Amino acid sequence: MAESDDGDEAIIFGDIHGNVAALRAVFEDMDERDVGDERYCLGDLVGYGTFPNEVVEFVRPRDIPTIEGNYDRGVGENSDDCGCAYQTETEQERGDRSIAWTNEEITDENRAYLRTLDPQIGLELGDLRVVLVHGSPRRVNEYLYENRPDESFERLLDSVDADVLVCGHTHLPYHKVLPSGRHVVNAGSVGKPKDGDPRACYVVLSASGTDLDVRFDRVEYDAERMATAIEATEMPDAFAEMLRTGTS
């Protein structure tokens, strides 16, 4: 398990989904706030948005420890399946168009990079053992919603011997303290929020001993430009409206 350089703070972001404007705005915000250099990505760099190459080429040269999201896996393997649990035929059809478009646009070099991403990342923050995943420790595409029973969360943390579990995938930020005193944090989404707030989201974790502070930072960006870019392609227009409203 890696130890962060300063030992007490980590900045975590993910679910960028081809939204390069949101990603750049988040990094500008991080730099302005001077939140530190220990930055980790929970994956899903690509899909839905129309700048998959630009997102990969922003993250890759910065050597940011990055987890493989389900969309990264699908595109990395040039698959027609993004591993998403769509609930309706309409959602499935949109998802099929999204991954097909992304597979056509991604460069060979960036596709190869997606295949190098980590399944999970462990680090020490203060005296806490932190495990980062995309979906869950069990599956890259498992949704860990906040209303999941505490007992289920406790078993998941037991399975990876963690005090803190940080996940993404749902695009819904939350911080939950379990009866054991352990923590589950969802970092929300940089590029495709679903909580009704269209601003990009990332999370700052700070630890002093076993005390954990969790802060969600929201960042304005030019969502209209990203929405218009979607509408100019064969991607479903519905994805553009999702950016405008911060909903799924």
Secondary structure per residue as TSV (DSSP state, phi and psi in degrees):
chain	resnum	aa	ss	phi	psi
A	1	M	-	360.0	125.5
A	2	A	E	-73.8	153.7
A	3	E	E	-112.3	130.9
A	4	S	-	-65.9	153.9
A	5	D	S	-57.9	-42.6
A	6	D	S	-93.3	-9.3
A	7	G	S	78.3	-4.9
A	8	D	S	-137.2	1.6
A	9	E	E	-145.8	140.5
A	10	A	E	-143.8	140.0
A	11	I	E	-109.6	126.5
A	12	I	E	-128.6	134.5
A	13	F	E	-145.8	162.3
A	14	G	-	-175.9	-173.0
A	15	D	-	49.8	60.6
A	16	I	-	-81.8	-41.0
A	17	H	T	53.4	53.8
A	18	G	T	68.1	16.9
A	19	N	-	-102.9	85.5
A	20	V	H	-71.4	-30.3
A	21	A	H	-65.4	-42.1
A	22	A	H	-64.6	-40.9
A	23	L	H	-62.8	-46.6
A	24	R	H	-62.3	-40.5
A	25	A	H	-64.0	-38.4
A	26	V	H	-63.7	-43.2
A	27	F	H	-68.6	-36.3
A	28	E	H	-62.6	-39.7
A	29	D	H	-67.0	-42.6
A	30	M	H	-58.2	-44.8
A	31	D	H	-66.6	-40.8
A	32	E	H	-65.4	-37.0
A	33	R	H	-80.6	-12.5
A	34	D	T	53.1	52.0
A	35	V	-	-81.6	-4.2
A	36	G	-	111.9	172.4
A	37	D	S	-103.5	-4.1
A	38	E	-	-82.6	88.6
A	39	R	E	-117.4	136.4
A	40	Y	E	-132.5	144.1
A	41	C	E	-115.2	131.9
A	42	L	-	-88.4	5.6
A	43	G	S	93.7	-170.5
A	44	D	-	57.3	61.9
A	45	L	-	-70.6	-29.5
A	46	V	S	-120.3	174.1
A	47	G	S	97.0	142.7
A	48	Y	S	72.8	-52.4
A	49	G	S	-84.3	166.6
A	50	T	S	-105.4	16.0
A	51	F	-	-127.7	54.7
A	52	P	H	-64.1	-41.7
A	53	N	H	-65.8	-41.6
A	54	E	H	-64.3	-37.0
A	55	V	H	-66.8	-48.6
A	56	V	H	-59.4	-43.2
A	57	E	H	-74.1	-12.0
A	58	F	H	-82.4	-44.0
A	59	V	H	-77.1	-45.0
A	60	R	G	-57.8	-49.3
A	61	P	G	-71.4	-13.2
A	62	R	G	-85.4	-2.0
A	63	D	T	53.3	41.7
A	64	I	-	-80.1	124.2
A	65	P	-	-56.7	122.9
A	66	T	B	-133.6	135.8
A	67	I	B	-91.0	148.6
A	68	E	-	-77.9	116.8
A	69	G	-	-85.1	169.7
A	70	N	H	-63.1	-36.9
A	71	Y	H	-70.3	-36.9
A	72	D	H	-62.0	-40.8
A	73	R	H	-63.7	-47.3
A	74	G	H	-60.8	-45.8
A	75	V	H	-72.7	-38.1
A	76	G	H	-58.6	-35.0
A	77	E	T	-93.2	5.0
A	78	N	T	53.6	42.1
A	79	S	-	-92.5	159.7
A	80	D	S	-94.2	9.5
A	81	D	-	-120.7	119.9
A	82	C	-	-88.4	-2.9
A	83	G	-	75.0	21.6
A	84	C	-	-91.4	146.4
A	85	A	-	-96.2	74.1
A	86	Y	-	-72.1	143.0
A	87	Q	-	-97.8	-17.2
A	88	T	S	-133.9	164.1
A	89	E	H	-64.2	-35.8
A	90	T	H	-63.5	-45.8
A	91	E	H	-61.5	-40.8
A	92	Q	H	-63.6	-43.0
A	93	E	H	-63.9	-41.2
A	94	R	H	-64.0	-42.6
A	95	G	H	-63.2	-39.4
A	96	D	H	-62.6	-41.9
A	97	R	H	-65.7	-37.1
A	98	S	H	-64.1	-50.3
A	99	I	H	-72.1	-32.1
A	100	A	H	-63.8	-44.6
A	101	W	H	-63.1	-44.7
A	102	T	H	-64.9	-40.6
A	103	N	H	-62.4	-32.3
A	104	E	H	-72.2	-34.5
A	105	E	H	-88.5	-30.4
A	106	I	S	-67.3	140.7
A	107	T	-	-80.0	160.3
A	108	D	H	-60.5	-39.8
A	109	E	H	-64.8	-42.9
A	110	N	H	-72.3	-33.4
A	111	R	H	-63.1	-42.3
A	112	A	H	-63.3	-38.1
A	113	Y	H	-60.7	-42.0
A	114	L	H	-59.0	-30.0
A	115	R	T	-75.9	-9.7
A	116	T	T	-94.2	-3.7
A	117	L	-	-71.2	153.6
A	118	D	B	-78.9	148.5
A	119	P	S	-74.2	-32.6
A	120	Q	-	-161.6	163.8
A	121	I	E	-131.7	133.2
A	122	G	E	-111.8	142.8
A	123	L	E	-150.5	162.6
A	124	E	E	-107.0	131.0
A	125	L	E	-127.7	110.2
A	126	G	T	59.6	-126.4
A	127	D	T	-102.2	19.2
A	128	L	E	-105.2	141.5
A	129	R	E	-94.9	119.3
A	130	V	E	-114.5	133.6
A	131	V	E	-121.3	128.7
A	132	L	E	-104.5	132.4
A	133	V	-	-136.5	167.5
A	134	H	S	-86.3	-63.2
A	135	G	S	-94.6	-71.3
A	136	S	-	-150.4	171.5
A	137	P	S	-63.9	-18.7
A	138	R	S	-90.5	-41.8
A	139	R	-	-144.6	140.4
A	140	V	T	-63.2	-26.1
A	141	N	T	-113.0	21.8
A	142	E	-	-84.9	132.1
A	143	Y	-	-89.1	121.6
A	144	L	-	-105.0	90.8
A	145	Y	-	-81.8	156.7
A	146	E	T	-62.7	-29.5
A	147	N	T	-84.8	8.7
A	148	R	S	-60.8	143.3
A	149	P	-	-58.5	141.5
A	150	D	H	-55.1	-38.9
A	151	E	H	-61.3	-36.5
A	152	S	H	-67.6	-44.1
A	153	F	H	-60.0	-42.6
A	154	E	H	-59.7	-41.8
A	155	R	H	-65.1	-38.2
A	156	L	H	-64.3	-42.4
A	157	L	H	-66.9	-36.3
A	158	D	H	-59.5	-38.8
A	159	S	H	-66.2	-23.2
A	160	V	H	-117.8	9.6
A	161	D	T	52.5	53.8
A	162	A	-	-119.8	151.4
A	163	D	S	-92.3	-27.1
A	164	V	E	-136.1	128.6
A	165	L	E	-113.5	125.8
A	166	V	E	-115.6	127.0
A	167	C	E	-132.4	174.3
A	168	G	-	-134.7	-133.5
A	169	H	S	75.2	-41.2
A	170	T	S	-80.9	-20.8
A	171	H	-	67.1	21.1
A	172	L	-	-122.9	105.1
A	173	P	-	-72.0	141.0
A	174	Y	E	-162.7	162.0
A	175	H	E	-131.3	119.4
A	176	K	E	-121.5	127.9
A	177	V	E	-100.6	122.4
A	178	L	-	-83.9	163.7
A	179	P	T	-54.9	-28.5
A	180	S	T	-75.0	-9.9
A	181	G	S	91.3	-4.1
A	182	R	-	-80.3	168.7
A	183	H	E	-125.4	144.3
A	184	V	E	-123.9	128.2
A	185	V	E	-126.4	129.0
A	186	N	E	-105.2	126.8
A	187	A	-	-79.9	0.1
A	188	G	-	71.1	-150.7
A	189	S	-	-139.6	135.6
A	190	V	S	-72.2	-49.7
A	191	G	S	-108.2	-4.0
A	192	K	-	-154.4	61.8
A	193	P	-	-59.8	149.8
A	194	K	-	-126.7	13.3
A	195	D	S	-100.8	15.5
A	196	G	S	85.9	-1.2
A	197	D	-	-114.1	109.3
A	198	P	-	-72.6	-6.6
A	199	R	S	-69.7	147.5
A	200	A	E	-63.4	151.9
A	201	C	E	-131.2	138.5
A	202	Y	E	-143.9	169.5
A	203	V	E	-128.7	141.8
A	204	V	E	-113.3	121.9
A	205	L	E	-104.5	129.4
A	206	S	E	-128.1	134.2
A	207	A	E	-127.0	139.9
A	208	S	E	-126.8	105.5
A	209	G	T	64.2	-119.6
A	210	T	T	-104.3	6.8
A	211	D	E	-87.0	131.0
A	212	L	E	-118.0	132.2
A	213	D	E	-111.3	133.2
A	214	V	E	-122.3	122.9
A	215	R	E	-127.8	125.0
A	216	F	E	-95.7	126.0
A	217	D	E	-108.8	131.0
A	218	R	E	-109.9	142.1
A	219	V	E	-131.8	126.1
A	220	E	-	-71.0	144.5
A	221	Y	-	-152.3	174.8
A	222	D	-	-81.1	76.9
A	223	A	H	-65.4	-32.3
A	224	E	H	-63.7	-38.6
A	225	R	H	-63.7	-40.8
A	226	M	H	-69.8	-36.4
A	227	A	H	-66.1	-43.6
A	228	T	H	-63.3	-36.4
A	229	A	H	-63.3	-37.4
A	230	I	H	-64.1	-44.9
A	231	E	H	-66.3	-17.6
A	232	A	T	-86.3	-1.0
A	233	T	S	-117.2	-173.6
A	234	E	S	-86.0	3.6
A	235	M	S	-63.7	150.8
A	236	P	-	-60.7	134.1
A	237	D	H	-61.0	-24.3
A	238	A	H	-57.9	-32.3
A	239	F	H	-65.1	-32.5
A	240	A	H	-65.9	-44.3
A	241	E	H	-65.6	-32.2
A	242	M	H	-62.4	-37.1
A	243	L	H	-66.9	-38.3
A	244	R	H	-67.7	-33.6
A	245	T	H	-105.1	-14.4
A	246	G	T	68.1	33.7
A	247	T	-	-130.0	166.8
A	248	S	-	-97.3	360.0
